[in-house]
Amino acid sequence: MKHFSKHLLAGAAFALMSAVSPLAFAATPDDQLVIGTSLAQVLSLDPQQGTEVKTQEILANIYDRLVEFSSEDNYAVRPQLAESWDIDDTGITFHLRDAKFTSGNPVRAQDVVYSIVRLIKLDQSAAASFKNAGYTADRIESLVTAVDDKTVRIEMTDGVIPESLLYRLTMGTASVVDSVEVQKHVVNDDYGNEWLRTNAAGSGPFTLRRWTPNDIVLLEANADYWDGAPAMRRVAMRHAPESQAARLMLERGDIDIANALTAPDVLVFDGKEGFEIGQSKTGGFYALAMNAGREPLSNPLVRQAIAYGIDYEGIANTILGPYGRARNVPVPEDFEGAIANPDWSFQPEKARALLAEAGYPNGFDLTIKTISQTPRVDMATAIQASLSEIGLNVRVQQGNGSDIVAAHRARDFDLLIPQTGAFMPTALGSIDNYVTNPDNSLEANNAGNFVWRSDWDIPELNALRNEANGERDDVRRAELIKEIQELFLASSPAVIPMFERFEPYVINAKVQGYEGHPLSLTRLEDVTKSSGN
């Protein structure tokens, strides 16, 4: 499990934290798993609405999807609610296993259809990956149909190939809800959204017992789960946003896993008896979003200057540590088809020259917005310091998840630090967020689209992206993927990938079977705990 990347970290702070002695263990029960995390961004438990990282781990254990994938078997798609499927020239036919929702209702093809139609017609940001593949509200009911109670047919559009459709169906937003139960709670044609924000209607290995925002999530084992009852009777996710407090809780046995620690606190456990460090590869990035709809960020030369005004390697080494590595191409460097990184290293003289050429020799003022969460706050402060060296006066504004996400979706920012993921573990899956923007107009209100939020109009990139997503010839698709990456870098992007993003966690060694998922869809039904400490 220990496959993280170690970097040089801030010496004084690291030494101070390392010197704290662990308190006496107060071990958690052997049949309960307790996770210390940050619940700050958990805003809704509706699977067709909530997309935040921690929300996904909760939903992954309450709901099932048709198919799943993990880091095992080279990320191959595997059965979940669908026992098998048949692919033909125009679509995919799925054959469902016998399973029940926690209500006792059987899982039927009609529930799958309802869930996908609901995803598209709710029209939340969660639907972006399907909408961008041509699954739109006016077409969805003709593209997804129930052949019978145990058979679902999904037609392919011109914008999707079988592989990418399957991977879209592994996403948490494609979770299957109990349509009979949800429809009991529909109010004002909201598809049961108000109810599902705080309740659950799934068929997963756990049921939702309680969610108190910014406090705790309690999950209870589903004794009737189709794949057998989970080993853990209960899972508790405790809000532990303060890294040092979470570290102490882990050391004294109050929690079993910590996954919101700072880089120094993660590395305190390197080589420490009784603990292991893990790291999930997300396929995504920590990015710098620039609002191209505002002067002077509308000027490509200004955006180029900012790209050269950030000390990526320095920030990676001193702040990110196991959370990431410097990378400016929106495809992880070890993904097939990834091109070499550009020379966007910290070059203040070049950056100042670009600003002067753009007409801003004396710089200007900006505000950078960030969620108050590890490691983004420290990243924002470091970027502030870095950009000051090229003459930009940057103010850092922190906020909670709802505030910052809302500002991003409303184009209400100068600079902002979001994070992205990959809907499938391929070059196309990781780059999709950065090259998709079919309609940049304000009227489109396409807030689920990452590039739209930065008001960056990219018709040529979007067209290439569409061509690549519909191309079934592997050789031609690989050529298009390379061309997309090169054009992206040459376009003075308004969304700069800065660091390939990893999710590190520290785990008590007595916990077995926990493996972080690339899309944060970490399942817990196979987790066990050895007795004793």
Secondary structure, DSSP 8 states (H G I E B T S, - for coil): ----------HHHHHHHHT----------TTEEEEEE--TT-----TTT--SHHHHHHHHHH---SEEE-SGGGG-EEESSEEEEEE-SSEEEEEE---B-TTS-B--HHHHHHHHHHHHHHT-GGGHHHHTTT--TTTHHHHEEEEETTEEEEE--TT--HHHHHHHHTSGGG----HHHHHTT--TT-TTHHHHTT-----SSEEEEEEETTTEEEEEE-TT-TT---S-SEEEEEE---HHHHHHHHHTTS-SEE-S--HHHHHTTTT-TTEEEEEEEEEEEEEEEE-TTSTTTTSHHHHHHHHHT--HHHHIIIIIGGGEEE--SSS-TTSTT-----S-S--HHHHHHHHHHHT-TT--EEEEEEES-TTHHHHHHHHHHHHHTTT-EEEEEEE-HHHHHHHHHTT--SEE--B---SSSSHHHHHHHHH--S--SGGG--TTSHHHHTT---HHHHHHHHHHHH---HHHHHHHHHHHHHHHHHT--SEEEEEEEEEEEEEETTEES----TTS----TT-EE-S--
